[in-house]
Amino acid sequence: MGIWRQMAEYLYIKKRDPNQPRTQWMKYMHGMNRISLLMFMVALIIMLFKFVILPMFK
């Protein structure tokens, strides 16, 4: 499974494979990965705003 497919599944863009085993620990792991991925994306947006967009208006 590729990294882009896994990220799409974390962000609910792509449906997960129904044949994969789904244990409680996998749910926890994917939930934590989803949270960290969303936090990373928010940080990238903040950095883009701070270092690219704000200096354009000064």
mmCIF file of the N, C-alpha and C atoms, coordinates in Angstrom:
data_MODEL
# 
_entry.id   MODEL 
# 
loop_
_atom_site.group_PDB 
_atom_site.id 
_atom_site.type_symbol 
_atom_site.label_atom_id 
_atom_site.label_alt_id 
_atom_site.label_comp_id 
_atom_site.label_asym_id 
_atom_site.label_entity_id 
_atom_site.label_seq_id 
_atom_site.pdbx_PDB_ins_code 
_atom_site.Cartn_x 
_atom_site.Cartn_y 
_atom_site.Cartn_z 
_atom_site.occupancy 
_atom_site.B_iso_or_equiv 
_atom_site.pdbx_formal_charge 
_atom_site.auth_seq_id 
_atom_site.auth_comp_id 
_atom_site.auth_asym_id 
_atom_site.auth_atom_id 
_atom_site.pdbx_PDB_model_num 
ATOM 1   N N  . MET A 1 1  ? 0.852   -1.183 0.000  1.00 0.00 ? 1  MET A N  1 
ATOM 2   C CA . MET A 1 1  ? 0.000   0.000  0.000  1.00 0.00 ? 1  MET A CA 1 
ATOM 3   C C  . MET A 1 1  ? 0.890   1.236  0.000  1.00 0.00 ? 1  MET A C  1 
ATOM 4   N N  . GLY A 1 2  ? 0.596   2.191  -0.836 1.00 0.00 ? 2  GLY A N  1 
ATOM 5   C CA . GLY A 1 2  ? 1.406   3.392  -0.950 1.00 0.00 ? 2  GLY A CA 1 
ATOM 6   C C  . GLY A 1 2  ? 1.084   4.414  0.127  1.00 0.00 ? 2  GLY A C  1 
ATOM 7   N N  . ILE A 1 3  ? 2.028   5.324  0.310  1.00 0.00 ? 3  ILE A N  1 
ATOM 8   C CA . ILE A 1 3  ? 1.856   6.344  1.344  1.00 0.00 ? 3  ILE A CA 1 
ATOM 9   C C  . ILE A 1 3  ? 0.724   7.306  0.999  1.00 0.00 ? 3  ILE A C  1 
ATOM 10  N N  . TRP A 1 4  ? 0.553   7.621  -0.282 1.00 0.00 ? 4  TRP A N  1 
ATOM 11  C CA . TRP A 1 4  ? -0.516  8.557  -0.673 1.00 0.00 ? 4  TRP A CA 1 
ATOM 12  C C  . TRP A 1 4  ? -1.889  7.939  -0.453 1.00 0.00 ? 4  TRP A C  1 
ATOM 13  N N  . ARG A 1 5  ? -1.999  6.651  -0.720 1.00 0.00 ? 5  ARG A N  1 
ATOM 14  C CA . ARG A 1 5  ? -3.275  5.964  -0.494 1.00 0.00 ? 5  ARG A CA 1 
ATOM 15  C C  . ARG A 1 5  ? -3.613  5.940  0.996  1.00 0.00 ? 5  ARG A C  1 
ATOM 16  N N  . GLN A 1 6  ? -2.593  5.670  1.826  1.00 0.00 ? 6  GLN A N  1 
ATOM 17  C CA . GLN A 1 6  ? -2.810  5.635  3.271  1.00 0.00 ? 6  GLN A CA 1 
ATOM 18  C C  . GLN A 1 6  ? -3.215  7.015  3.791  1.00 0.00 ? 6  GLN A C  1 
ATOM 19  N N  . MET A 1 7  ? -2.574  8.062  3.291  1.00 0.00 ? 7  MET A N  1 
ATOM 20  C CA . MET A 1 7  ? -2.940  9.414  3.709  1.00 0.00 ? 7  MET A CA 1 
ATOM 21  C C  . MET A 1 7  ? -4.355  9.751  3.268  1.00 0.00 ? 7  MET A C  1 
ATOM 22  N N  . ALA A 1 8  ? -4.740  9.315  2.079  1.00 0.00 ? 8  ALA A N  1 
ATOM 23  C CA . ALA A 1 8  ? -6.105  9.561  1.601  1.00 0.00 ? 8  ALA A CA 1 
ATOM 24  C C  . ALA A 1 8  ? -7.128  8.839  2.470  1.00 0.00 ? 8  ALA A C  1 
ATOM 25  N N  . GLU A 1 9  ? -6.779  7.648  2.941  1.00 0.00 ? 9  GLU A N  1 
ATOM 26  C CA . GLU A 1 9  ? -7.681  6.927  3.835  1.00 0.00 ? 9  GLU A CA 1 
ATOM 27  C C  . GLU A 1 9  ? -7.788  7.637  5.179  1.00 0.00 ? 9  GLU A C  1 
ATOM 28  N N  . TYR A 1 10 ? -6.675  8.167  5.694  1.00 0.00 ? 10 TYR A N  1 
ATOM 29  C CA . TYR A 1 10 ? -6.696  8.889  6.966  1.00 0.00 ? 10 TYR A CA 1 
ATOM 30  C C  . TYR A 1 10 ? -7.583  10.119 6.885  1.00 0.00 ? 10 TYR A C  1 
ATOM 31  N N  . LEU A 1 11 ? -7.550  10.790 5.737  1.00 0.00 ? 11 LEU A N  1 
ATOM 32  C CA . LEU A 1 11 ? -8.323  12.026 5.572  1.00 0.00 ? 11 LEU A CA 1 
ATOM 33  C C  . LEU A 1 11 ? -9.724  11.783 5.014  1.00 0.00 ? 11 LEU A C  1 
ATOM 34  N N  . TYR A 1 12 ? -10.134 10.530 4.961  1.00 0.00 ? 12 TYR A N  1 
ATOM 35  C CA . TYR A 1 12 ? -11.457 10.132 4.475  1.00 0.00 ? 12 TYR A CA 1 
ATOM 36  C C  . TYR A 1 12 ? -11.702 10.523 3.024  1.00 0.00 ? 12 TYR A C  1 
ATOM 37  N N  . ILE A 1 13 ? -10.636 10.620 2.232  1.00 0.00 ? 13 ILE A N  1 
ATOM 38  C CA . ILE A 1 13 ? -10.778 10.902 0.806  1.00 0.00 ? 13 ILE A CA 1 
ATOM 39  C C  . ILE A 1 13 ? -11.032 9.605  0.052  1.00 0.00 ? 13 ILE A C  1 
ATOM 40  N N  . LYS A 1 14 ? -10.435 8.530  0.525  1.00 0.00 ? 14 LYS A N  1 
ATOM 41  C CA . LYS A 1 14 ? -10.555 7.226  -0.123 1.00 0.00 ? 14 LYS A CA 1 
ATOM 42  C C  . LYS A 1 14 ? -11.035 6.210  0.902  1.00 0.00 ? 14 LYS A C  1 
ATOM 43  N N  . LYS A 1 15 ? -11.905 5.317  0.468  1.00 0.00 ? 15 LYS A N  1 
ATOM 44  C CA . LYS A 1 15 ? -12.398 4.275  1.372  1.00 0.00 ? 15 LYS A CA 1 
ATOM 45  C C  . LYS A 1 15 ? -11.328 3.233  1.616  1.00 0.00 ? 15 LYS A C  1 
ATOM 46  N N  . ARG A 1 16 ? -11.293 2.701  2.832  1.00 0.00 ? 16 ARG A N  1 
ATOM 47  C CA . ARG A 1 16 ? -10.290 1.684  3.168  1.00 0.00 ? 16 ARG A CA 1 
ATOM 48  C C  . ARG A 1 16 ? -10.712 0.340  2.593  1.00 0.00 ? 16 ARG A C  1 
ATOM 49  N N  . ASP A 1 17 ? -9.753  -0.545 2.504  1.00 0.00 ? 17 ASP A N  1 
ATOM 50  C CA . ASP A 1 17 ? -9.982  -1.881 1.982  1.00 0.00 ? 17 ASP A CA 1 
ATOM 51  C C  . ASP A 1 17 ? -10.829 -2.676 2.975  1.00 0.00 ? 17 ASP A C  1 
ATOM 52  N N  . PRO A 1 18 ? -12.004 -3.156 2.583  1.00 0.00 ? 18 PRO A N  1 
ATOM 53  C CA . PRO A 1 18 ? -12.851 -3.892 3.537  1.00 0.00 ? 18 PRO A CA 1 
ATOM 54  C C  . PRO A 1 18 ? -12.291 -5.259 3.919  1.00 0.00 ? 18 PRO A C  1 
ATOM 55  N N  . ASN A 1 19 ? -11.339 -5.786 3.171  1.00 0.00 ? 19 ASN A N  1 
ATOM 56  C CA . ASN A 1 19 ? -10.765 -7.092 3.477  1.00 0.00 ? 19 ASN A CA 1 
ATOM 57  C C  . ASN A 1 19 ? -9.646  -7.032 4.517  1.00 0.00 ? 19 ASN A C  1 
ATOM 58  N N  . GLN A 1 20 ? -9.192  -5.810 4.865  1.00 0.00 ? 20 GLN A N  1 
ATOM 59  C CA . GLN A 1 20 ? -8.133  -5.669 5.855  1.00 0.00 ? 20 GLN A CA 1 
ATOM 60  C C  . GLN A 1 20 ? -8.678  -5.973 7.243  1.00 0.00 ? 20 GLN A C  1 
ATOM 61  N N  . PRO A 1 21 ? -7.870  -6.634 8.081  1.00 0.00 ? 21 PRO A N  1 
ATOM 62  C CA . PRO A 1 21 ? -8.325  -6.850 9.462  1.00 0.00 ? 21 PRO A CA 1 
ATOM 63  C C  . PRO A 1 21 ? -8.378  -5.520 10.204 1.00 0.00 ? 21 PRO A C  1 
ATOM 64  N N  . ARG A 1 22 ? -9.381  -5.369 11.050 1.00 0.00 ? 22 ARG A N  1 
ATOM 65  C CA . ARG A 1 22 ? -9.590  -4.103 11.766 1.00 0.00 ? 22 ARG A CA 1 
ATOM 66  C C  . ARG A 1 22 ? -9.641  -4.397 13.257 1.00 0.00 ? 22 ARG A C  1 
ATOM 67  N N  . THR A 1 23 ? -8.522  -4.245 13.934 1.00 0.00 ? 23 THR A N  1 
ATOM 68  C CA . THR A 1 23 ? -8.471  -4.494 15.366 1.00 0.00 ? 23 THR A CA 1 
ATOM 69  C C  . THR A 1 23 ? -8.600  -3.182 16.120 1.00 0.00 ? 23 THR A C  1 
ATOM 70  N N  . GLN A 1 24 ? -8.817  -3.276 17.421 1.00 0.00 ? 24 GLN A N  1 
ATOM 71  C CA . GLN A 1 24 ? -8.949  -2.075 18.247 1.00 0.00 ? 24 GLN A CA 1 
ATOM 72  C C  . GLN A 1 24 ? -7.656  -1.262 18.237 1.00 0.00 ? 24 GLN A C  1 
ATOM 73  N N  . TRP A 1 25 ? -6.505  -1.950 18.279 1.00 0.00 ? 25 TRP A N  1 
ATOM 74  C CA . TRP A 1 25 ? -5.225  -1.240 18.291 1.00 0.00 ? 25 TRP A CA 1 
ATOM 75  C C  . TRP A 1 25 ? -4.968  -0.535 16.966 1.00 0.00 ? 25 TRP A C  1 
ATOM 76  N N  . MET A 1 26 ? -5.419  -1.123 15.875 1.00 0.00 ? 26 MET A N  1 
ATOM 77  C CA . MET A 1 26 ? -5.274  -0.464 14.573 1.00 0.00 ? 26 MET A CA 1 
ATOM 78  C C  . MET A 1 26 ? -6.118  0.800  14.526 1.00 0.00 ? 26 MET A C  1 
ATOM 79  N N  . LYS A 1 27 ? -7.307  0.749  15.116 1.00 0.00 ? 27 LYS A N  1 
ATOM 80  C CA . LYS A 1 27 ? -8.155  1.949  15.171 1.00 0.00 ? 27 LYS A CA 1 
ATOM 81  C C  . LYS A 1 27 ? -7.459  3.057  15.941 1.00 0.00 ? 27 LYS A C  1 
ATOM 82  N N  . TYR A 1 28 ? -6.844  2.716  17.076 1.00 0.00 ? 28 TYR A N  1 
ATOM 83  C CA . TYR A 1 28 ? -6.124  3.720  17.862 1.00 0.00 ? 28 TYR A CA 1 
ATOM 84  C C  . TYR A 1 28 ? -4.956  4.297  17.071 1.00 0.00 ? 28 TYR A C  1 
ATOM 85  N N  . MET A 1 29 ? -4.192  3.426  16.424 1.00 0.00 ? 29 MET A N  1 
ATOM 86  C CA . MET A 1 29 ? -3.027  3.877  15.670 1.00 0.00 ? 29 MET A CA 1 
ATOM 87  C C  . MET A 1 29 ? -3.441  4.798  14.521 1.00 0.00 ? 29 MET A C  1 
ATOM 88  N N  . HIS A 1 30 ? -4.470  4.402  13.775 1.00 0.00 ? 30 HIS A N  1 
ATOM 89  C CA . HIS A 1 30 ? -4.914  5.227  12.660 1.00 0.00 ? 30 HIS A CA 1 
ATOM 90  C C  . HIS A 1 30 ? -5.506  6.536  13.153 1.00 0.00 ? 30 HIS A C  1 
ATOM 91  N N  . GLY A 1 31 ? -6.163  6.522  14.295 1.00 0.00 ? 31 GLY A N  1 
ATOM 92  C CA . GLY A 1 31 ? -6.694  7.763  14.859 1.00 0.00 ? 31 GLY A CA 1 
ATOM 93  C C  . GLY A 1 31 ? -5.581  8.721  15.241 1.00 0.00 ? 31 GLY A C  1 
ATOM 94  N N  . MET A 1 32 ? -4.531  8.212  15.862 1.00 0.00 ? 32 MET A N  1 
ATOM 95  C CA . MET A 1 32 ? -3.396  9.067  16.228 1.00 0.00 ? 32 MET A CA 1 
ATOM 96  C C  . MET A 1 32 ? -2.675  9.572  14.979 1.00 0.00 ? 32 MET A C  1 
ATOM 97  N N  . ASN A 1 33 ? -2.534  8.727  13.974 1.00 0.00 ? 33 ASN A N  1 
ATOM 98  C CA . ASN A 1 33 ? -1.914  9.173  12.725 1.00 0.00 ? 33 ASN A CA 1 
ATOM 99  C C  . ASN A 1 33 ? -2.750  10.255 12.056 1.00 0.00 ? 33 ASN A C  1 
ATOM 100 N N  . ARG A 1 34 ? -4.054  10.108 12.108 1.00 0.00 ? 34 ARG A N  1 
ATOM 101 C CA . ARG A 1 34 ? -4.953  11.102 11.514 1.00 0.00 ? 34 ARG A CA 1 
ATOM 102 C C  . ARG A 1 34 ? -4.793  12.446 12.225 1.00 0.00 ? 34 ARG A C  1 
ATOM 103 N N  . ILE A 1 35 ? -4.737  12.429 13.553 1.00 0.00 ? 35 ILE A N  1 
ATOM 104 C CA . ILE A 1 35 ? -4.579  13.671 14.318 1.00 0.00 ? 35 ILE A CA 1 
ATOM 105 C C  . ILE A 1 35 ? -3.243  14.330 13.997 1.00 0.00 ? 35 ILE A C  1 
ATOM 106 N N  . SER A 1 36 ? -2.162  13.548 13.965 1.00 0.00 ? 36 SER A N  1 
ATOM 107 C CA . SER A 1 36 ? -0.848  14.133 13.697 1.00 0.00 ? 36 SER A CA 1 
ATOM 108 C C  . SER A 1 36 ? -0.759  14.666 12.268 1.00 0.00 ? 36 SER A C  1 
ATOM 109 N N  . LEU A 1 37 ? -1.384  14.000 11.326 1.00 0.00 ? 37 LEU A N  1 
ATOM 110 C CA . LEU A 1 37 ? -1.377  14.477 9.943  1.00 0.00 ? 37 LEU A CA 1 
ATOM 111 C C  . LEU A 1 37 ? -2.146  15.795 9.825  1.00 0.00 ? 37 LEU A C  1 
ATOM 112 N N  . LEU A 1 38 ? -3.284  15.896 10.495 1.00 0.00 ? 38 LEU A N  1 
ATOM 113 C CA . LEU A 1 38 ? -4.054  17.140 10.460 1.00 0.00 ? 38 LEU A CA 1 
ATOM 114 C C  . LEU A 1 38 ? -3.301  18.279 11.143 1.00 0.00 ? 38 LEU A C  1 
ATOM 115 N N  . MET A 1 39 ? -2.640  17.991 12.245 1.00 0.00 ? 39 MET A N  1 
ATOM 116 C CA . MET A 1 39 ? -1.843  19.023 12.921 1.00 0.00 ? 39 MET A CA 1 
ATOM 117 C C  . MET A 1 39 ? -0.693  19.493 12.032 1.00 0.00 ? 39 MET A C  1 
ATOM 118 N N  . PHE A 1 40 ? -0.058  18.572 11.325 1.00 0.00 ? 40 PHE A N  1 
ATOM 119 C CA . PHE A 1 40 ? 1.019   18.934 10.414 1.00 0.00 ? 40 PHE A CA 1 
ATOM 120 C C  . PHE A 1 40 ? 0.510   19.832 9.297  1.00 0.00 ? 40 PHE A C  1 
ATOM 121 N N  . MET A 1 41 ? -0.662  19.502 8.745  1.00 0.00 ? 41 MET A N  1 
ATOM 122 C CA . MET A 1 41 ? -1.230  20.315 7.667  1.00 0.00 ? 41 MET A CA 1 
ATOM 123 C C  . MET A 1 41 ? -1.602  21.709 8.167  1.00 0.00 ? 41 MET A C  1 
ATOM 124 N N  . VAL A 1 42 ? -2.139  21.809 9.371  1.00 0.00 ? 42 VAL A N  1 
ATOM 125 C CA . VAL A 1 42 ? -2.453  23.115 9.955  1.00 0.00 ? 42 VAL A CA 1 
ATOM 126 C C  . VAL A 1 42 ? -1.176  23.926 10.147 1.00 0.00 ? 42 VAL A C  1 
ATOM 127 N N  . ALA A 1 43 ? -0.103  23.286 10.628 1.00 0.00 ? 43 ALA A N  1 
ATOM 128 C CA . ALA A 1 43 ? 1.170   23.984 10.807 1.00 0.00 ? 43 ALA A CA 1 
ATOM 129 C C  . ALA A 1 43 ? 1.716   24.485 9.471  1.00 0.00 ? 43 ALA A C  1 
ATOM 130 N N  . LEU A 1 44 ? 1.587   23.689 8.420  1.00 0.00 ? 44 LEU A N  1 
ATOM 131 C CA . LEU A 1 44 ? 2.039   24.138 7.096  1.00 0.00 ? 44 LEU A CA 1 
ATOM 132 C C  . LEU A 1 44 ? 1.244   25.346 6.616  1.00 0.00 ? 44 LEU A C  1 
ATOM 133 N N  . ILE A 1 45 ? -0.040  25.345 6.855  1.00 0.00 ? 45 ILE A N  1 
ATOM 134 C CA . ILE A 1 45 ? -0.884  26.485 6.451  1.00 0.00 ? 45 ILE A CA 1 
ATOM 135 C C  . ILE A 1 45 ? -0.493  27.732 7.234  1.00 0.00 ? 45 ILE A C  1 
ATOM 136 N N  . ILE A 1 46 ? -0.242  27.598 8.540  1.00 0.00 ? 46 ILE A N  1 
ATOM 137 C CA . ILE A 1 46 ? 0.171   28.741 9.355  1.00 0.00 ? 46 ILE A CA 1 
ATOM 138 C C  . ILE A 1 46 ? 1.506   29.278 8.876  1.00 0.00 ? 46 ILE A C  1 
ATOM 139 N N  . MET A 1 47 ? 2.455   28.378 8.587  1.00 0.00 ? 47 MET A N  1 
ATOM 140 C CA . MET A 1 47 ? 3.765   28.824 8.103  1.00 0.00 ? 47 MET A CA 1 
ATOM 141 C C  . MET A 1 47 ? 3.647   29.510 6.746  1.00 0.00 ? 47 MET A C  1 
ATOM 142 N N  . LEU A 1 48 ? 2.824   28.978 5.873  1.00 0.00 ? 48 LEU A N  1 
ATOM 143 C CA . LEU A 1 48 ? 2.603   29.606 4.571  1.00 0.00 ? 48 LEU A CA 1 
ATOM 144 C C  . LEU A 1 48 ? 2.048   31.010 4.750  1.00 0.00 ? 48 LEU A C  1 
ATOM 145 N N  . PHE A 1 49 ? 1.073   31.144 5.630  1.00 0.00 ? 49 PHE A N  1 
ATOM 146 C CA . PHE A 1 49 ? 0.468   32.445 5.881  1.00 0.00 ? 49 PHE A CA 1 
ATOM 147 C C  . PHE A 1 49 ? 1.489   33.411 6.477  1.00 0.00 ? 49 PHE A C  1 
ATOM 148 N N  . LYS A 1 50 ? 2.276   32.936 7.448  1.00 0.00 ? 50 LYS A N  1 
ATOM 149 C CA . LYS A 1 50 ? 3.220   33.794 8.163  1.00 0.00 ? 50 LYS A CA 1 
ATOM 150 C C  . LYS A 1 50 ? 4.385   34.225 7.296  1.00 0.00 ? 50 LYS A C  1 
ATOM 151 N N  . PHE A 1 51 ? 4.942   33.316 6.490  1.00 0.00 ? 51 PHE A N  1 
ATOM 152 C CA . PHE A 1 51 ? 6.162   33.612 5.751  1.00 0.00 ? 51 PHE A CA 1 
ATOM 153 C C  . PHE A 1 51 ? 5.941   34.027 4.307  1.00 0.00 ? 51 PHE A C  1 
ATOM 154 N N  . VAL A 1 52 ? 4.762   33.789 3.752  1.00 0.00 ? 52 VAL A N  1 
ATOM 155 C CA . VAL A 1 52 ? 4.538   34.126 2.344  1.00 0.00 ? 52 VAL A CA 1 
ATOM 156 C C  . VAL A 1 52 ? 3.466   35.195 2.187  1.00 0.00 ? 52 VAL A C  1 
ATOM 157 N N  . ILE A 1 53 ? 2.319   35.000 2.814  1.00 0.00 ? 53 ILE A N  1 
ATOM 158 C CA . ILE A 1 53 ? 1.192   35.898 2.566  1.00 0.00 ? 53 ILE A CA 1 
ATOM 159 C C  . ILE A 1 53 ? 1.345   37.213 3.328  1.00 0.00 ? 53 ILE A C  1 
ATOM 160 N N  . LEU A 1 54 ? 1.689   37.170 4.615  1.00 0.00 ? 54 LEU A N  1 
ATOM 161 C CA . LEU A 1 54 ? 1.840   38.401 5.382  1.00 0.00 ? 54 LEU A CA 1 
ATOM 162 C C  . LEU A 1 54 ? 2.918   39.330 4.839  1.00 0.00 ? 54 LEU A C  1 
ATOM 163 N N  . PRO A 1 55 ? 4.108   38.818 4.459  1.00 0.00 ? 55 PRO A N  1 
ATOM 164 C CA . PRO A 1 55 ? 5.116   39.735 3.906  1.00 0.00 ? 55 PRO A CA 1 
ATOM 165 C C  . PRO A 1 55 ? 4.687   40.413 2.595  1.00 0.00 ? 55 PRO A C  1 
ATOM 166 N N  . MET A 1 56 ? 3.745   39.863 1.886  1.00 0.00 ? 56 MET A N  1 
ATOM 167 C CA . MET A 1 56 ? 3.275   40.489 0.649  1.00 0.00 ? 56 MET A CA 1 
ATOM 168 C C  . MET A 1 56 ? 2.550   41.805 0.927  1.00 0.00 ? 56 MET A C  1 
ATOM 169 N N  . PHE A 1 57 ? 1.966   41.933 2.114  1.00 0.00 ? 57 PHE A N  1 
ATOM 170 C CA . PHE A 1 57 ? 1.180   43.119 2.433  1.00 0.00 ? 57 PHE A CA 1 
ATOM 171 C C  . PHE A 1 57 ? 1.967   44.161 3.210  1.00 0.00 ? 57 PHE A C  1 
ATOM 172 N N  . LYS A 1 58 ? 3.258   43.915 3.452  1.00 0.00 ? 58 LYS A N  1 
ATOM 173 C CA . LYS A 1 58 ? 4.083   44.925 4.162  1.00 0.00 ? 58 LYS A CA 1 
ATOM 174 C C  . LYS A 1 58 ? 4.804   45.810 3.201  1.00 0.00 ? 58 LYS A C  1 
# 
